[in-house]
């Protein structure tokens, strides 16, 4: 199965579950977009070009937009992808350069570029910003009681 088809199937399954099992009078649903995939090894500066176009595939964004837009339960969409893409420097790969000294076998040296885990950003940093956006959505939304 290709990635787009799998993603569409997964998000539609999630949407059906939410529509069937969530009471919108008692619960607010938030959907946070993904942290972007990118090459961040040795990045030391954030992207400062405001015209920067992020790499998140448009078909996947369209799947999210269509799915959330067609749900009977309202969903608050927190799109953190572009915001996060600007901060390529806020990633542990920046700090992985010194790990080469710690690696002992040739196989480990070959795998050194795969050491950083893109789902773990350095703190304080991007996850704090994501949490602030969620908090602001909760506090400023008068429809949430």
N, CA, C and O atoms as CSV, one atom per row, in Angstrom:
chain,resi,resn,atom,element,x,y,z
A,1,UNK,N,N,0.855,-1.171,0.000
A,1,UNK,CA,C,0.000,0.000,0.000
A,1,UNK,C,C,0.904,1.239,0.000
A,1,UNK,O,O,1.869,1.312,0.761
A,2,UNK,N,N,0.587,2.189,-0.846
A,2,UNK,CA,C,1.401,3.406,-0.869
A,2,UNK,C,C,1.069,4.285,0.340
A,2,UNK,O,O,0.033,4.110,0.981
A,3,UNK,N,N,1.945,5.213,0.636
A,3,UNK,CA,C,1.836,6.036,1.845
A,3,UNK,C,C,0.545,6.849,1.866
A,3,UNK,O,O,-0.129,6.914,2.894
A,4,UNK,N,N,0.197,7.469,0.740
A,4,UNK,CA,C,-1.024,8.285,0.697
A,4,UNK,C,C,-2.268,7.458,1.003
A,4,UNK,O,O,-3.125,7.884,1.777
A,5,UNK,N,N,-2.367,6.278,0.397
A,5,UNK,CA,C,-3.527,5.409,0.634
A,5,UNK,C,C,-3.592,4.973,2.092
A,5,UNK,O,O,-4.665,4.962,2.695
A,6,UNK,N,N,-2.447,4.616,2.653
A,6,UNK,CA,C,-2.408,4.206,4.056
A,6,UNK,C,C,-2.801,5.361,4.970
A,6,UNK,O,O,-3.556,5.171,5.924
A,7,UNK,N,N,-2.292,6.557,4.682
A,7,UNK,CA,C,-2.628,7.731,5.489
A,7,UNK,C,C,-4.121,8.023,5.405
A,7,UNK,O,O,-4.770,8.266,6.422
A,8,UNK,N,N,-4.662,7.996,4.189
A,8,UNK,CA,C,-6.095,8.253,3.999
A,8,UNK,C,C,-6.928,7.235,4.772
A,8,UNK,O,O,-7.902,7.597,5.433
A,9,UNK,N,N,-6.545,5.970,4.687
A,9,UNK,CA,C,-7.276,4.923,5.408
A,9,UNK,C,C,-7.197,5.146,6.917
A,9,UNK,O,O,-8.198,5.006,7.619
A,10,UNK,N,N,-6.017,5.489,7.413
A,10,UNK,CA,C,-5.840,5.719,8.838
A,10,UNK,C,C,-6.634,6.904,9.354
A,10,UNK,O,O,-7.303,6.806,10.383
A,11,UNK,N,N,-6.567,8.027,8.645
A,11,UNK,CA,C,-7.269,9.223,9.139
A,11,UNK,C,C,-8.784,9.065,8.996
A,11,UNK,O,O,-9.537,9.585,9.819
A,12,UNK,N,N,-9.230,8.367,7.978
A,12,UNK,CA,C,-10.678,8.117,7.850
A,12,UNK,C,C,-11.171,7.181,8.949
A,12,UNK,O,O,-12.278,7.354,9.460
A,13,UNK,N,N,-10.369,6.206,9.311
A,13,UNK,CA,C,-10.733,5.312,10.422
A,13,UNK,C,C,-10.846,6.113,11.712
A,13,UNK,O,O,-11.793,5.935,12.478
A,14,UNK,N,N,-9.882,6.994,11.952
A,14,UNK,CA,C,-9.918,7.865,13.131
A,14,UNK,C,C,-11.173,8.733,13.114
A,14,UNK,O,O,-11.856,8.853,14.131
A,15,UNK,N,N,-11.481,9.341,11.963
A,15,UNK,CA,C,-12.648,10.227,11.847
A,15,UNK,C,C,-13.951,9.480,12.115
A,15,UNK,O,O,-14.835,9.991,12.802
A,16,UNK,N,N,-14.064,8.273,11.572
A,16,UNK,CA,C,-15.275,7.472,11.843
A,16,UNK,C,C,-15.409,7.163,13.320
A,16,UNK,O,O,-16.505,7.243,13.873
A,17,UNK,N,N,-14.296,6.809,13.971
A,17,UNK,CA,C,-14.334,6.513,15.402
A,17,UNK,C,C,-14.772,7.744,16.193
A,17,UNK,O,O,-15.624,7.644,17.076
A,18,UNK,N,N,-14.198,8.898,15.880
A,18,UNK,CA,C,-14.565,10.143,16.568
A,18,UNK,C,C,-16.046,10.434,16.364
A,18,UNK,O,O,-16.756,10.737,17.322
A,19,UNK,N,N,-16.516,10.346,15.122
A,19,UNK,CA,C,-17.921,10.636,14.833
A,19,UNK,C,C,-18.873,9.700,15.569
A,19,UNK,O,O,-19.969,10.114,15.948
A,20,UNK,N,N,-18.479,8.461,15.775
A,20,UNK,CA,C,-19.356,7.475,16.431
A,20,UNK,C,C,-19.294,7.528,17.956
A,20,UNK,O,O,-20.293,7.269,18.627
A,21,UNK,N,N,-18.137,7.859,18.499
A,21,UNK,CA,C,-17.935,7.656,19.940
A,21,UNK,C,C,-17.723,8.919,20.772
A,21,UNK,O,O,-17.663,8.836,21.999
A,22,UNK,N,N,-17.612,10.064,20.149
A,22,UNK,CA,C,-17.328,11.285,20.903
A,22,UNK,C,C,-18.590,12.130,21.032
A,22,UNK,O,O,-19.298,12.367,20.054
A,23,UNK,N,N,-18.853,12.574,22.242
A,23,UNK,CA,C,-19.975,13.470,22.527
A,23,UNK,C,C,-19.456,14.897,22.427
A,23,UNK,O,O,-18.717,15.356,23.298
A,24,UNK,N,N,-19.843,15.603,21.361
A,24,UNK,CA,C,-19.336,16.957,21.108
A,24,UNK,C,C,-19.776,17.961,22.162
A,24,UNK,O,O,-19.192,19.041,22.252
A,25,UNK,N,N,-20.792,17.636,22.965
A,25,UNK,CA,C,-21.212,18.553,24.022
A,25,UNK,C,C,-20.305,18.475,25.237
A,25,UNK,O,O,-20.309,19.370,26.082
A,26,UNK,N,N,-19.517,17.389,25.325
A,26,UNK,CA,C,-18.638,17.200,26.473
A,26,UNK,C,C,-17.153,17.216,26.121
A,26,UNK,O,O,-16.305,17.316,27.008
A,27,UNK,N,N,-16.840,17.119,24.841
A,27,UNK,CA,C,-15.453,16.920,24.439
A,27,UNK,C,C,-15.094,17.823,23.265
A,27,UNK,O,O,-15.889,18.008,22.343
A,28,UNK,N,N,-13.899,18.378,23.310
A,28,UNK,CA,C,-13.349,19.105,22.174
A,28,UNK,C,C,-12.223,18.256,21.593
A,28,UNK,O,O,-11.337,17.801,22.316
A,29,UNK,N,N,-12.271,18.052,20.296
A,29,UNK,CA,C,-11.265,17.249,19.613
A,29,UNK,C,C,-10.253,18.174,18.956
A,29,UNK,O,O,-10.613,19.111,18.243
A,30,UNK,N,N,-8.982,17.893,19.210
A,30,UNK,CA,C,-7.885,18.613,18.560
A,30,UNK,C,C,-7.133,17.633,17.682
A,30,UNK,O,O,-6.885,16.495,18.081
A,31,UNK,N,N,-6.771,18.073,16.492
A,31,UNK,CA,C,-5.931,17.283,15.605
A,31,UNK,C,C,-4.689,18.114,15.321
A,31,UNK,O,O,-4.776,19.208,14.763
A,32,UNK,N,N,-3.540,17.589,15.709
A,32,UNK,CA,C,-2.280,18.293,15.481
A,32,UNK,C,C,-1.605,17.691,14.257
A,32,UNK,O,O,-1.467,16.473,14.143
A,33,UNK,N,N,-1.189,18.560,13.346
A,33,UNK,CA,C,-0.478,18.063,12.168
A,33,UNK,C,C,0.867,17.492,12.584
A,33,UNK,O,O,1.279,17.611,13.738
A,34,UNK,N,N,1.539,16.876,11.637
A,34,UNK,CA,C,2.784,16.186,11.955
A,34,UNK,C,C,3.969,17.137,12.021
A,34,UNK,O,O,3.971,18.213,11.423
A,35,UNK,N,N,4.958,16.708,12.756
A,35,UNK,CA,C,6.242,17.380,12.740
A,35,UNK,C,C,6.874,17.059,11.390
A,35,UNK,O,O,6.850,15.905,10.962
A,36,UNK,N,N,7.432,18.046,10.720
A,36,UNK,CA,C,7.893,17.819,9.350
A,36,UNK,C,C,9.084,16.881,9.253
A,36,UNK,O,O,9.905,16.773,10.164
A,37,UNK,N,N,9.141,16.212,8.121
A,37,UNK,CA,C,10.293,15.380,7.811
A,37,UNK,C,C,11.283,16.261,7.062
A,37,UNK,O,O,10.898,16.980,6.140
A,38,UNK,N,N,12.524,16.213,7.438
A,38,UNK,CA,C,13.511,17.045,6.767
A,38,UNK,C,C,14.918,16.561,7.075
A,38,UNK,O,O,15.140,15.767,7.990
A,39,UNK,N,N,15.842,17.049,6.301
A,39,UNK,CA,C,17.245,16.788,6.566
A,39,UNK,C,C,17.734,17.883,7.498
A,39,UNK,O,O,17.753,19.055,7.123
A,40,UNK,N,N,18.123,17.517,8.692
A,40,UNK,CA,C,18.480,18.530,9.681
A,40,UNK,C,C,19.891,18.336,10.227
A,40,UNK,O,O,20.320,19.072,11.116
A,41,UNK,N,N,20.603,17.363,9.706
A,41,UNK,CA,C,21.941,17.084,10.205
A,41,UNK,C,C,22.831,18.300,10.000
A,41,UNK,O,O,22.954,18.799,8.881
A,42,UNK,N,N,23.450,18.780,11.067
A,42,UNK,CA,C,24.352,19.928,11.067
A,42,UNK,C,C,23.673,21.263,10.775
A,42,UNK,O,O,24.353,22.228,10.427
A,43,UNK,N,N,22.357,21.344,10.908
A,43,UNK,CA,C,21.661,22.628,10.772
A,43,UNK,C,C,21.884,23.408,12.062
A,43,UNK,O,O,21.682,22.876,13.154
A,44,UNK,N,N,22.297,24.661,11.939
A,44,UNK,CA,C,22.584,25.457,13.130
A,44,UNK,C,C,21.762,26.741,13.204
A,44,UNK,O,O,21.838,27.456,14.203
A,45,UNK,N,N,20.989,27.044,12.180
A,45,UNK,CA,C,20.195,28.271,12.156
A,45,UNK,C,C,18.767,27.949,11.711
A,45,UNK,O,O,18.551,27.046,10.903
A,46,UNK,N,N,17.793,28.696,12.246
A,46,UNK,CA,C,16.426,28.529,11.736
A,46,UNK,C,C,16.337,29.098,10.326
A,46,UNK,O,O,17.191,29.884,9.915
A,47,UNK,N,N,15.315,28.706,9.595
A,47,UNK,CA,C,15.072,29.260,8.262
A,47,UNK,C,C,14.453,30.637,8.456
A,47,UNK,O,O,13.419,30.767,9.113
A,48,UNK,N,N,15.070,31.652,7.896
A,48,UNK,CA,C,14.611,33.028,8.087
A,48,UNK,C,C,13.804,33.546,6.893
A,48,UNK,O,O,13.189,34.608,6.989
A,49,UNK,N,N,13.794,32.832,5.788
A,49,UNK,CA,C,13.102,33.246,4.569
A,49,UNK,C,C,11.605,32.988,4.732
A,49,UNK,O,O,11.176,31.835,4.752
A,50,UNK,N,N,10.810,34.046,4.848
A,50,UNK,CA,C,9.373,33.890,5.084
A,50,UNK,C,C,8.635,33.298,3.892
A,50,UNK,O,O,7.498,32.846,4.033
A,51,UNK,N,N,9.260,33.295,2.728
A,51,UNK,CA,C,8.616,32.716,1.554
A,51,UNK,C,C,8.918,31.222,1.428
A,51,UNK,O,O,8.520,30.584,0.453
A,52,UNK,N,N,9.620,30.670,2.415
A,52,UNK,CA,C,9.990,29.254,2.403
A,52,UNK,C,C,8.747,28.388,2.239
A,52,UNK,O,O,7.745,28.597,2.923
A,53,UNK,N,N,8.811,27.426,1.341
A,53,UNK,CA,C,7.711,26.488,1.119
A,53,UNK,C,C,8.101,25.167,1.758
A,53,UNK,O,O,9.111,24.571,1.385
A,54,UNK,N,N,7.311,24.704,2.715
A,54,UNK,CA,C,7.668,23.480,3.414
A,54,UNK,C,C,7.332,22.258,2.578
A,54,UNK,O,O,6.558,22.320,1.623
A,55,UNK,N,N,7.930,21.164,2.962
A,55,UNK,CA,C,7.923,19.962,2.134
A,55,UNK,C,C,6.755,19.017,2.396
A,55,UNK,O,O,6.679,17.971,1.751
A,56,UNK,N,N,5.850,19.334,3.304
A,56,UNK,CA,C,4.737,18.426,3.584
A,56,UNK,C,C,3.918,18.247,2.311
A,56,UNK,O,O,3.464,19.232,1.729
A,57,UNK,N,N,3.724,17.015,1.872
A,57,UNK,CA,C,3.055,16.782,0.582
A,57,UNK,C,C,1.626,17.319,0.565
A,57,UNK,O,O,0.831,17.036,1.461
A,58,UNK,N,N,1.314,18.098,-0.470
A,58,UNK,CA,C,-0.010,18.696,-0.617
A,58,UNK,C,C,-1.126,17.641,-0.620
A,58,UNK,O,O,-2.165,17.870,0.001
A,59,UNK,N,N,-0.951,16.496,-1.295
A,59,UNK,CA,C,-2.037,15.498,-1.245
A,59,UNK,C,C,-2.366,15.050,0.185
A,59,UNK,O,O,-3.529,14.798,0.502
A,60,UNK,N,N,-1.362,14.952,1.037
A,60,UNK,CA,C,-1.619,14.540,2.421
A,60,UNK,C,C,-2.340,15.653,3.174
A,60,UNK,O,O,-3.251,15.388,3.959
A,61,UNK,N,N,-1.934,16.900,2.934
A,61,UNK,CA,C,-2.616,18.039,3.557
A,61,UNK,C,C,-4.076,18.071,3.099
A,61,UNK,O,O,-4.977,18.318,3.901
A,62,UNK,N,N,-4.304,17.820,1.806
A,62,UNK,CA,C,-5.669,17.804,1.288
A,62,UNK,C,C,-6.507,16.699,1.930
A,62,UNK,O,O,-7.693,16.897,2.193
A,63,UNK,N,N,-5.903,15.546,2.182
A,63,UNK,CA,C,-6.609,14.443,2.854
A,63,UNK,C,C,-7.051,14.885,4.244
A,63,UNK,O,O,-8.186,14.634,4.649
A,64,UNK,N,N,-6.156,15.542,4.971
A,64,UNK,CA,C,-6.495,16.035,6.310
A,64,UNK,C,C,-7.622,17.055,6.227
A,64,UNK,O,O,-8.615,16.950,6.947
A,65,UNK,N,N,-7.469,18.045,5.345
A,65,UNK,CA,C,-8.472,19.105,5.222
A,65,UNK,C,C,-9.853,18.541,4.858
A,65,UNK,O,O,-10.858,18.918,5.460
A,66,UNK,N,N,-9.897,17.639,3.873
A,66,UNK,CA,C,-11.183,17.049,3.452
A,66,UNK,C,C,-11.792,16.207,4.565
A,66,UNK,O,O,-12.994,16.284,4.818
A,67,UNK,N,N,-10.979,15.416,5.220
A,67,UNK,CA,C,-11.502,14.527,6.263
A,67,UNK,C,C,-12.052,15.330,7.435
A,67,UNK,O,O,-13.179,15.102,7.874
A,68,UNK,N,N,-11.257,16.269,7.940
A,68,UNK,CA,C,-11.715,17.078,9.075
A,68,UNK,C,C,-12.922,17.922,8.688
A,68,UNK,O,O,-13.846,18.090,9.483
A,69,UNK,N,N,-12.916,18.454,7.471
A,69,UNK,CA,C,-14.035,19.274,7.001
A,69,UNK,C,C,-15.332,18.507,6.846
A,69,UNK,O,O,-16.409,19.100,6.917
A,70,UNK,N,N,-15.253,17.203,6.635
A,70,UNK,CA,C,-16.469,16.413,6.423
A,70,UNK,C,C,-16.974,15.734,7.698
A,70,UNK,O,O,-17.993,15.045,7.665
A,71,UNK,N,N,-16.278,15.918,8.815
A,71,UNK,CA,C,-16.688,15.258,10.057
A,71,UNK,C,C,-17.897,15.953,10.680
A,71,UNK,O,O,-18.032,17.174,10.601
A,72,UNK,N,N,-18.775,15.160,11.299
A,72,UNK,CA,C,-19.934,15.756,11.975
A,72,UNK,C,C,-19.528,16.335,13.337
A,72,UNK,O,O,-20.165,17.268,13.826
A,73,UNK,N,N,-18.484,15.791,13.943
A,73,UNK,CA,C,-17.954,16.322,15.202
A,73,UNK,C,C,-16.921,17.390,14.845
A,73,UNK,O,O,-16.002,17.110,14.075
A,74,UNK,N,N,-17.045,18.599,15.378
A,74,UNK,CA,C,-16.058,19.638,15.048
A,74,UNK,C,C,-14.667,19.284,15.590
A,74,UNK,O,O,-14.521,18.774,16.701
A,75,UNK,N,N,-13.677,19.565,14.787
A,75,UNK,CA,C,-12.290,19.265,15.141
A,75,UNK,C,C,-11.483,20.546,15.021
A,75,UNK,O,O,-11.567,21.249,14.014
A,76,UNK,N,N,-10.704,20.848,16.047
A,76,UNK,CA,C,-9.788,21.992,16.021
A,76,UNK,C,C,-8.464,21.514,15.438
A,76,UNK,O,O,-7.807,20.638,16.000
A,77,UNK,N,N,-8.084,22.091,14.321
A,77,UNK,CA,C,-6.879,21.663,13.616
A,77,UNK,C,C,-5.717,22.570,13.997
A,77,UNK,O,O,-5.708,23.754,13.660
A,78,UNK,N,N,-4.734,22.008,14.703
A,78,UNK,CA,C,-3.530,22.749,15.081
A,78,UNK,C,C,-2.432,22.381,14.085
A,78,UNK,O,O,-1.786,21.340,14.206
A,79,UNK,N,N,-2.237,23.246,13.112
A,79,UNK,CA,C,-1.266,22.972,12.053
A,79,UNK,C,C,0.102,23.494,12.479
A,79,UNK,O,O,0.379,24.688,12.374
A,80,UNK,N,N,0.951,22.594,12.957
A,80,UNK,CA,C,2.284,22.969,13.435
A,80,UNK,C,C,3.382,22.643,12.427
A,80,UNK,O,O,4.560,22.877,12.700
A,81,UNK,N,N,3.012,22.110,11.274
A,81,UNK,CA,C,4.010,21.621,10.329
A,81,UNK,C,C,4.902,22.735,9.796
A,81,UNK,O,O,6.126,22.637,9.892
A,82,UNK,N,N,4.320,23.788,9.238
A,82,UNK,CA,C,5.145,24.856,8.654
A,82,UNK,C,C,5.937,25.576,9.739
A,82,UNK,O,O,7.120,25.868,9.559
A,83,UNK,N,N,5.295,25.858,10.850
A,83,UNK,CA,C,5.978,26.493,11.978
A,83,UNK,C,C,7.224,25.697,12.362
A,83,UNK,O,O,8.292,26.267,12.584
A,84,UNK,N,N,7.075,24.387,12.436
A,84,UNK,CA,C,8.178,23.524,12.846
A,84,UNK,C,C,9.254,23.415,11.777
A,84,UNK,O,O,10.437,23.300,12.094
A,85,UNK,N,N,8.852,23.450,10.526
A,85,UNK,CA,C,9.822,23.346,9.433
A,85,UNK,C,C,10.825,24.501,9.471
A,85,UNK,O,O,11.989,24.321,9.113
A,86,UNK,N,N,10.389,25.660,9.892
A,86,UNK,CA,C,11.300,26.805,9.985
A,86,UNK,C,C,12.412,26.568,11.004
A,86,UNK,O,O,13.469,27.192,10.916
A,87,UNK,N,N,12.187,25.674,11.970
A,87,UNK,CA,C,13.160,25.446,13.042
A,87,UNK,C,C,13.947,24.164,12.846
A,87,UNK,O,O,13.979,23.317,13.738
A,88,UNK,N,N,14.572,24.010,11.714
A,88,UNK,CA,C,15.415,22.846,11.455
A,88,UNK,C,C,16.558,22.753,12.460
A,88,UNK,O,O,17.090,21.670,12.703
A,89,UNK,N,N,16.928,23.875,13.037
A,89,UNK,CA,C,18.043,23.891,13.986
A,89,UNK,C,C,17.645,23.389,15.368
A,89,UNK,O,O,18.517,23.105,16.190
A,90,UNK,N,N,16.366,23.274,15.639
A,90,UNK,CA,C,15.895,22.876,16.971
A,90,UNK,C,C,15.760,21.370,17.066
A,90,UNK,O,O,14.727,20.857,17.497
A,91,UNK,N,N,16.772,20.686,16.674
A,91,UNK,CA,C,16.715,19.246,16.528
A,91,UNK,C,C,17.967,18.612,17.127
A,91,UNK,O,O,19.049,19.191,17.034
A,92,UNK,N,N,17.842,17.444,17.734
A,92,UNK,CA,C,19.003,16.842,18.364
A,92,UNK,C,C,20.114,16.442,17.399
A,92,UNK,O,O,21.223,16.150,17.845
A,93,UNK,N,N,19.858,16.420,16.106
A,93,UNK,CA,C,20.920,16.078,15.156
A,93,UNK,C,C,22.074,17.062,15.283
A,93,UNK,O,O,23.234,16.711,15.064
A,94,UNK,N,N,21.744,18.287,15.637
A,94,UNK,CA,C,22.765,19.300,15.838
A,94,UNK,C,C,23.769,18.855,16.893
A,94,UNK,O,O,24.956,19.164,16.795
A,95,UNK,N,N,23.300,18.137,17.890
A,95,UNK,CA,C,24.139,17.725,18.994
A,95,UNK,C,C,24.735,16.332,18.779
A,95,UNK,O,O,25.534,15.871,19.594
A,96,UNK,N,N,24.357,15.662,17.695
A,96,UNK,CA,C,24.823,14.301,17.450
A,96,UNK,C,C,26.233,14.269,16.859
A,96,UNK,O,O,26.853,13.206,16.817
A,97,UNK,N,N,26.744,15.399,16.408
A,97,UNK,CA,C,28.058,15.425,15.764
A,97,UNK,C,C,29.136,14.863,16.681
A,97,UNK,O,O,30.045,14.178,16.212
A,98,UNK,N,N,29.053,15.138,17.963
A,98,UNK,CA,C,30.077,14.686,18.893
A,98,UNK,C,C,29.955,13.209,19.237
A,98,UNK,O,O,30.859,12.649,19.857
A,99,UNK,N,N,28.872,12.571,18.852
A,99,UNK,CA,C,28.695,11.155,19.161
A,99,UNK,C,C,29.669,10.282,18.382
A,99,UNK,O,O,29.928,9.145,18.775
A,100,UNK,N,N,30.215,10.801,17.279
A,100,UNK,CA,C,31.152,10.012,16.483
A,100,UNK,C,C,32.316,9.525,17.342
A,100,UNK,O,O,32.814,8.417,17.139
A,101,UNK,N,N,32.748,10.332,18.286
A,101,UNK,CA,C,33.839,9.951,19.179
A,101,UNK,C,C,33.449,8.768,20.051
A,101,UNK,O,O,34.304,7.983,20.463
A,102,UNK,N,N,32.154,8.643,20.330
A,102,UNK,CA,C,31.680,7.577,21.208
A,102,UNK,C,C,31.456,6.264,20.473
A,102,UNK,O,O,31.375,5.203,21.092
A,103,UNK,N,N,31.357,6.340,19.131
A,103,UNK,CA,C,31.082,5.137,18.366
A,103,UNK,C,C,32.352,4.310,18.203
A,103,UNK,O,O,33.429,4.848,17.945
A,104,UNK,N,N,32.213,3.016,18.356
A,104,UNK,CA,C,33.407,2.172,18.348
A,104,UNK,C,C,33.521,1.310,17.101
A,104,UNK,O,O,34.612,1.204,16.542
A,105,UNK,N,N,32.461,0.703,16.651
A,105,UNK,CA,C,32.564,-0.210,15.515
A,105,UNK,C,C,32.308,0.514,14.206
A,105,UNK,O,O,31.665,1.563,14.180
A,106,UNK,N,N,32.815,-0.053,13.120
A,106,UNK,CA,C,32.598,0.515,11.791
A,106,UNK,C,C,31.123,0.566,11.441
A,106,UNK,O,O,30.673,1.509,10.791
A,107,UNK,N,N,30.363,-0.439,11.864
A,107,UNK,CA,C,28.933,-0.458,11.583
A,107,UNK,C,C,28.240,0.715,12.267
A,107,UNK,O,O,27.366,1.351,11.677
A,108,UNK,N,N,28.626,1.004,13.504
A,108,UNK,CA,C,28.046,2.141,14.207
A,108,UNK,C,C,28.386,3.438,13.484
A,108,UNK,O,O,27.548,4.336,13.404
A,109,UNK,N,N,29.589,3.549,12.961
A,109,UNK,CA,C,29.973,4.758,12.219
A,109,UNK,C,C,29.117,4.919,10.971
A,109,UNK,O,O,28.735,6.036,10.623
A,110,UNK,N,N,28.813,3.812,10.294
A,110,UNK,CA,C,27.971,3.880,9.109
A,110,UNK,C,C,26.552,4.328,9.466
A,110,UNK,O,O,25.870,4.952,8.653
A,111,UNK,N,N,26.116,4.009,10.673
A,111,UNK,CA,C,24.753,4.335,11.091
A,111,UNK,C,C,24.658,5.677,11.802
A,111,UNK,O,O,23.577,6.034,12.269
A,112,UNK,N,N,25.736,6.429,11.901
A,112,UNK,CA,C,25.734,7.647,12.712
A,112,UNK,C,C,24.687,8.661,12.263
A,112,UNK,O,O,24.130,9.371,13.100
A,113,UNK,N,N,24.406,8.746,10.972
A,113,UNK,CA,C,23.404,9.704,10.521
A,113,UNK,C,C,21.995,9.288,10.903
A,113,UNK,O,O,21.081,10.112,10.874
A,114,UNK,N,N,21.801,8.026,11.261
A,114,UNK,CA,C,20.469,7.584,11.655
A,114,UNK,C,C,20.260,7.680,13.163
A,114,UNK,O,O,19.184,7.333,13.650
A,115,UNK,N,N,21.257,8.141,13.912
A,115,UNK,CA,C,21.121,8.224,15.366
A,115,UNK,C,C,20.030,9.187,15.835
A,115,UNK,O,O,19.227,8.802,16.685
A,116,UNK,N,N,19.963,10.418,15.325
A,116,UNK,CA,C,18.943,11.331,15.815
A,116,UNK,C,C,17.539,10.834,15.468
A,116,UNK,O,O,17.302,10.308,14.380
A,117,UNK,N,N,16.640,11.006,16.389
A,117,UNK,CA,C,15.262,10.593,16.196
A,117,UNK,C,C,14.427,11.830,15.954
A,117,UNK,O,O,14.279,12.661,16.849
A,118,UNK,N,N,13.884,11.964,14.770
A,118,UNK,CA,C,13.169,13.182,14.388
A,118,UNK,C,C,11.901,13.433,15.196
A,118,UNK,O,O,11.332,14.520,15.100
A,119,UNK,N,N,11.443,12.480,15.979
A,119,UNK,CA,C,10.266,12.736,16.800
A,119,UNK,C,C,10.639,13.352,18.151
A,119,UNK,O,O,9.763,13.668,18.956
A,120,UNK,N,N,11.932,13.520,18.393
A,120,UNK,CA,C,12.383,14.082,19.669
A,120,UNK,C,C,13.125,15.390,19.425
A,120,UNK,O,O,14.282,15.389,19.004
A,121,UNK,N,N,12.457,16.491,19.690
A,121,UNK,CA,C,13.060,17.799,19.522
A,121,UNK,C,C,13.635,18.232,20.869
A,121,UNK,O,O,13.148,17.826,21.925
A,122,UNK,N,N,14.664,19.053,20.817
A,122,UNK,CA,C,15.298,19.522,22.053
A,122,UNK,C,C,14.365,20.458,22.805
A,122,UNK,O,O,13.638,21.241,22.194
A,123,UNK,N,N,14.387,20.378,24.107
A,123,UNK,CA,C,13.582,21.259,24.951
A,123,UNK,C,C,14.483,22.246,25.654
A,123,UNK,O,O,15.604,21.865,25.994
A,124,UNK,N,N,14.098,23.464,25.899
A,124,UNK,CA,C,12.851,24.061,25.429
A,124,UNK,C,C,12.930,24.320,23.934
A,124,UNK,O,O,14.016,24.486,23.380
A,125,UNK,N,N,11.816,24.351,23.308
A,125,UNK,CA,C,11.817,24.537,21.872
A,125,UNK,C,C,10.460,24.317,21.268
A,125,UNK,O,O,9.445,24.793,21.777
A,126,UNK,N,N,10.453,23.588,20.173
A,126,UNK,CA,C,9.227,23.425,19.414
A,126,UNK,C,C,8.074,22.807,20.185
A,126,UNK,O,O,6.958,23.319,20.095
A,127,UNK,N,N,8.280,21.741,20.932
A,127,UNK,CA,C,7.125,21.195,21.655
A,127,UNK,C,C,6.512,22.210,22.623
A,127,UNK,O,O,5.305,22.190,22.863
A,128,UNK,N,N,7.337,23.088,23.176
A,128,UNK,CA,C,6.799,24.135,24.045
A,128,UNK,C,C,5.880,25.063,23.256
A,128,UNK,O,O,4.829,25.474,23.746
A,129,UNK,N,N,6.284,25.385,22.043
A,129,UNK,CA,C,5.462,26.255,21.190
A,129,UNK,C,C,4.161,25.547,20.840
A,129,UNK,O,O,3.095,26.160,20.873
A,130,UNK,N,N,4.237,24.255,20.503
A,130,UNK,CA,C,3.016,23.503,20.203
A,130,UNK,C,C,2.082,23.517,21.407
A,130,UNK,O,O,0.874,23.702,21.259
A,131,UNK,N,N,2.641,23.322,22.596
A,131,UNK,CA,C,1.816,23.322,23.810
A,131,UNK,C,C,1.200,24.685,24.068
A,131,UNK,O,O,0.062,24.768,24.529
A,132,UNK,N,N,1.927,25.750,23.782
A,132,UNK,CA,C,1.372,27.099,23.957
A,132,UNK,C,C,0.215,27.346,22.996
A,132,UNK,O,O,-0.773,27.983,23.359
A,133,UNK,N,N,0.339,26.842,21.775
A,133,UNK,CA,C,-0.761,26.988,20.816
A,133,UNK,C,C,-1.999,26.232,21.291
A,133,UNK,O,O,-3.117,26.735,21.181
A,134,UNK,N,N,-1.800,25.032,21.814
A,134,UNK,CA,C,-2.918,24.262,22.355
A,134,UNK,C,C,-3.540,24.995,23.539
A,134,UNK,O,O,-4.762,25.112,23.627
A,135,UNK,N,N,-2.708,25.485,24.443
A,135,UNK,CA,C,-3.198,26.210,25.615
A,135,UNK,C,C,-3.995,27.451,25.193
A,135,UNK,O,O,-5.076,27.709,25.721
A,136,UNK,N,N,-3.457,28.211,24.245
A,136,UNK,CA,C,-4.165,29.406,23.761
A,136,UNK,C,C,-5.507,29.026,23.150
A,136,UNK,O,O,-6.498,29.732,23.340
A,137,UNK,N,N,-5.546,27.919,22.421
A,137,UNK,CA,C,-6.812,27.459,21.828
A,137,UNK,C,C,-7.821,27.128,22.919
A,137,UNK,O,O,-9.006,27.436,22.790
A,138,UNK,N,N,-7.352,26.501,23.988
A,138,UNK,CA,C,-8.257,26.141,25.084
A,138,UNK,C,C,-8.754,27.368,25.831
A,138,UNK,O,O,-9.942,27.476,26.135
A,139,UNK,N,N,-7.849,28.290,26.128
A,139,UNK,CA,C,-8.201,29.458,26.933
A,139,UNK,C,C,-9.042,30.464,26.155
A,139,UNK,O,O,-9.988,31.037,26.694
A,140,UNK,N,N,-8.700,30.675,24.902
A,140,UNK,CA,C,-9.379,31.705,24.116
A,140,UNK,C,C,-10.670,31.246,23.468
A,140,UNK,O,O,-11.433,32.070,22.964
A,141,UNK,N,N,-10.928,29.953,23.471
A,141,UNK,CA,C,-12.154,29.421,22.852
A,141,UNK,C,C,-13.292,29.490,23.858
A,141,UNK,O,O,-13.325,28.742,24.834
A,142,UNK,N,N,-14.213,30.389,23.606
A,142,UNK,CA,C,-15.332,30.579,24.537
A,142,UNK,C,C,-16.365,29.466,24.438
A,142,UNK,O,O,-17.221,29.337,25.314
A,143,UNK,N,N,-16.295,28.648,23.366
A,143,UNK,CA,C,-17.266,27.574,23.247
A,143,UNK,C,C,-16.901,26.362,24.093
A,143,UNK,O,O,-17.726,25.473,24.306
A,144,UNK,N,N,-15.640,26.331,24.584
A,144,UNK,CA,C,-15.219,25.233,25.457
A,144,UNK,C,C,-15.535,25.636,26.901
A,144,UNK,O,O,-15.092,26.682,27.375
A,145,UNK,N,N,-16.304,24.795,27.588
A,145,UNK,CA,C,-16.652,25.160,28.968
A,145,UNK,C,C,-15.895,24.367,29.974
A,145,UNK,O,O,-16.078,24.560,31.176
